Amino acid sequence: MTCCNCNLTCKKFGKFGPQRIQRYRCNTCKKTFSEEHEKAPRPQGPLGEMRISLDKAETCLKLMLEGMSIRSIQRITGLHQETILNLLVLAGDRCRKLMHDRIKDVAVKDVEADEIWGFCKMKKITRLHKQVTDPFVGDAYTFVGIERHTKLVLAWHLGDRDAENTEKFTEKLDHATSGHFQLTADGFFAYPQAVSYSLGTRVDFAQLIKVYRSDREGEQKYSPPEVVETITKSIIGMPDLRRVCTSIVERQNLSMRTSIRRLTRLTNAFSKKWTNLEAMLSLYFCFYNFCRIHSSIRCTPAMESGLTGHVWSLRELIAA
């Protein structure tokens, strides 16, 4: 062993560790070195390489799903902030795979689609002002597709509100559904082409366009303008205009605002990393489908859709 500072030969300086790795020391600069060795792999548990207990991990995820911030969870559980975020990413990856594997080719009747606004690190106007070119910084819209009767979230997608991301969302909706069904969305211009490309003629597609009253000179700055008229527009096929509705998916948007701290309006809570926001959405939608009993159907959406026969626990969801 040669010292990297003095280029002199080092002498043996004992051994350490269970593998009895040889150490060396330079007599000139007194620095110590060890010979090259392979690190022993850590044992893989239910949470991969994470060393926290399942009980504490389940508590952390439950607090996240109740709309609590990361720092609040840190104060309550005593876990480090990075540990909590690593757990979130791990659970989010598993939930994303579970949703992709379990929710596919589901027979549906009425599907509603909508987008909910959020942002990552900074808002779009700040991003343009600072000339930030990172595509994962700025406005982040969550596209959501939900079955009207079973309340099952069929597909979701995180991205900007443009034609490209709308098409990615409709492709996920095509993967999750089967057969012929009716689809209702808002008046966003990118929906007709995306639905036609991904779902073709197996949907009866209509848009519900809302006409808003003009703002009252800055009054009610943070409140939405008043809806004065709704226009129903048939786009593809022959949709039943009496079933054209977006009330269920808009109510789902409220549940997301109250359950996901990163989407709460008029607070100092927001995502600083796109990966963490995506992981939180994956965890929330999977929990909503498999673990949370819906008050109107008195069971979980997955049970109502015939995807499972019991209410899943959060621990079962992580380990699935």
Secondary structure, DSSP 8 states (H G I E B T S, - for coil): -B-TTT--B-EEEEEETTTTEEEEE-TTT--EEE----------BTTBT--S-HHHHHHHHHHHHTT--HHHHHHHH---HHHHHHHHHHHHHHHHHHHHHHSSSEE-SEEEEEEE--EESS-HHHHHHHT---TTSEE-EEEEEEETTT--EEEEEEE-SSHHHHHHHHHHHHHHEES-EEEEE-S-TTHHHHHHHHTTTSEEEEEEEEEE----TTSSTTS---EEEEEEEEEES---GGG---HHHHHHHHHHHHH-GGG-TTSS--BS-HHHHHHHHHHHHHHHHHT--BTTTTB-HHHHTTS-SS---HHHHHH-
